[in-house]
Amino acid sequence: MKFEFKCLLPFEEQAIPNFMGEASMYTPSVVKYFESIEVAVQHVADHNGFIIDDDSSFAFKVKSIRLLK
């Protein structure tokens, strides 16, 4: 199954300005494949609540996980 992991703001080397206009334009997400939502949640829990994108350019604290169809 394909899941989308989202957050409010990423943790990046170059910080994004802290105002909601920027956040609404750029809400990072990562799409990954897991067997089930439980496995996806466990993966995030095992990594202290963080997930890293495929090319390791940023990591962020996961706020929500959603099944994509």
C-alpha positions as YAML, in Angstrom:
chain: A
units: angstrom
residues:
- id: 1
  name: MET
  ca: [0.00, 0.00, 0.00]
- id: 2
  name: LYS
  ca: [1.13, 3.54, -0.70]
- id: 3
  name: PHE
  ca: [1.16, 6.04, 2.20]
- id: 4
  name: GLU
  ca: [1.78, 9.79, 2.27]
- id: 5
  name: PHE
  ca: [3.62, 11.20, 5.28]
- id: 6
  name: LYS
  ca: [3.10, 14.93, 5.94]
- id: 7
  name: CYS
  ca: [4.26, 17.61, 8.34]
- id: 8
  name: LEU
  ca: [3.80, 21.33, 8.86]
- id: 9
  name: LEU
  ca: [7.42, 22.39, 8.34]
- id: 10
  name: PRO
  ca: [10.54, 20.42, 7.35]
- id: 11
  name: PHE
  ca: [13.82, 20.39, 9.22]
- id: 12
  name: GLU
  ca: [16.26, 21.54, 6.58]
- id: 13
  name: GLU
  ca: [19.69, 23.12, 6.54]
- id: 14
  name: GLN
  ca: [18.20, 26.29, 5.07]
- id: 15
  name: ALA
  ca: [15.29, 27.20, 7.32]
- id: 16
  name: ILE
  ca: [12.03, 28.28, 5.76]
- id: 17
  name: PRO
  ca: [10.73, 31.65, 6.98]
- id: 18
  name: ASN
  ca: [8.37, 31.12, 9.90]
- id: 19
  name: PHE
  ca: [5.09, 32.50, 8.60]
- id: 20
  name: MET
  ca: [1.98, 30.69, 7.43]
- id: 21
  name: GLY
  ca: [2.09, 31.96, 3.83]
- id: 22
  name: GLU
  ca: [5.24, 29.98, 3.17]
- id: 23
  name: ALA
  ca: [3.97, 26.93, 5.04]
- id: 24
  name: SER
  ca: [0.78, 26.79, 3.00]
- id: 25
  name: MET
  ca: [2.75, 26.97, -0.27]
- id: 26
  name: TYR
  ca: [5.23, 24.26, 0.74]
- id: 27
  name: THR
  ca: [4.01, 21.43, 2.91]
- id: 28
  name: PRO
  ca: [6.53, 18.66, 2.41]
- id: 29
  name: SER
  ca: [5.40, 15.11, 2.09]
- id: 30
  name: VAL
  ca: [7.00, 11.75, 1.39]
- id: 31
  name: VAL
  ca: [5.29, 8.81, -0.27]
- id: 32
  name: LYS
  ca: [6.45, 5.33, 0.74]
- id: 33
  name: TYR
  ca: [5.14, 1.79, 0.44]
- id: 34
  name: PHE
  ca: [4.30, -0.36, 3.48]
- id: 35
  name: GLU
  ca: [2.21, -3.51, 4.07]
- id: 36
  name: SER
  ca: [-0.29, -1.69, 6.29]
- id: 37
  name: ILE
  ca: [-0.88, 1.51, 8.25]
- id: 38
  name: GLU
  ca: [0.34, -0.27, 11.39]
- id: 39
  name: VAL
  ca: [3.69, -1.04, 9.74]
- id: 40
  name: ALA
  ca: [3.97, 2.57, 8.53]
- id: 41
  name: VAL
  ca: [3.28, 3.91, 12.03]
- id: 42
  name: GLN
  ca: [5.81, 1.50, 13.54]
- id: 43
  name: HIS
  ca: [8.44, 2.64, 11.02]
- id: 44
  name: VAL
  ca: [7.94, 6.27, 12.08]
- id: 45
  name: ALA
  ca: [7.95, 5.30, 15.78]
- id: 46
  name: ASP
  ca: [11.21, 3.37, 15.31]
- id: 47
  name: HIS
  ca: [12.78, 6.53, 13.87]
- id: 48
  name: ASN
  ca: [11.75, 8.85, 16.72]
- id: 49
  name: GLY
  ca: [8.84, 10.30, 14.75]
- id: 50
  name: PHE
  ca: [10.94, 11.36, 11.75]
- id: 51
  name: ILE
  ca: [10.97, 10.27, 8.13]
- id: 52
  name: ILE
  ca: [13.61, 10.99, 5.46]
- id: 53
  name: ASP
  ca: [12.83, 11.48, 1.78]
- id: 54
  name: ASP
  ca: [14.28, 9.09, -0.83]
- id: 55
  name: ASP
  ca: [17.25, 11.25, -1.80]
- id: 56
  name: SER
  ca: [18.03, 12.20, 1.83]
- id: 57
  name: SER
  ca: [17.66, 15.92, 1.11]
- id: 58
  name: PHE
  ca: [15.39, 16.55, 4.09]
- id: 59
  name: ALA
  ca: [13.83, 14.91, 7.12]
- id: 60
  name: PHE
  ca: [10.77, 15.97, 9.04]
- id: 61
  name: LYS
  ca: [8.67, 15.11, 12.05]
- id: 62
  name: VAL
  ca: [5.62, 13.23, 10.80]
- id: 63
  name: LYS
  ca: [2.29, 14.82, 11.73]
- id: 64
  name: SER
  ca: [-0.01, 12.59, 9.64]
- id: 65
  name: ILE
  ca: [-0.01, 9.42, 7.57]
- id: 66
  name: ARG
  ca: [-2.61, 8.90, 4.87]
- id: 67
  name: LEU
  ca: [-3.36, 5.93, 2.60]
- id: 68
  name: LEU
  ca: [-3.17, 6.93, -1.06]
- id: 69
  name: LYS
  ca: [-5.32, 5.13, -3.61]
...
